[in-house]
């Protein structure tokens, strides 16, 4: 995957490999630091389409880096909470088709404080039409 930014993190001089293990990287990019500082992603070193394709070793390596990233972000940025997640497929806003686990520090003073993953599940504006939901 020559053009994949996660298969070749060294090709983007702004992308920083904060740390890594045998199977995964924890990456940060400056364009994400302008909105919620400390944000980053954990990506498998082998190209995997999405989270459903990860091997057991990659899942374990992701868990290991998640704990290491939390310690680093807590110490460096002092967030008040976290939003964590995977996007799978275009409809969920995955636009780099290499699995990546978002680690998003959250802060009490941000405009969307208190609005995490469940916000979108409870939002009436995002409700599907009844006809579609019933399978008709």
Steps between C-alpha positions, in 0.01 A plus 500: 500500500742762375262798534356407840609759761478240777704236316769762442487743793853619435393646161303777674762710682227657717368166623672403821551142618469563872572137584452155356510133577551194280158526332376860530588870505354783708501801266423868546463760226516879553177566308310314774677681782340834408152378600544253785862487606642159574282318244657206322439164339624148553554320171620150420828492310354247255232639273161393634183642344320558830469383860319182396812383315743531793685193620505398865858629526394837355211527749735426789757747365227765467400446864862532608548827311164633624621476858835656409327780304266575791793537741681725251194716422399528868851614593549734202154652437298432817162430335175469694384188310528308172301397197634182342394331181526337162329618182422217257383581147428826323162548669676518837754751364790262443695660218838331546429132448766377737368413846565777752379539858432861599612620841339838555569682826200705615504822701237666720544834321440375143174590319391134468590401856250241619419385147663165431407198290153469655414858397461386140296195602250719682489784246155529336665678204682176419191275519443283192164520323241250632452346156869412474532376859208259468659341192218609264 
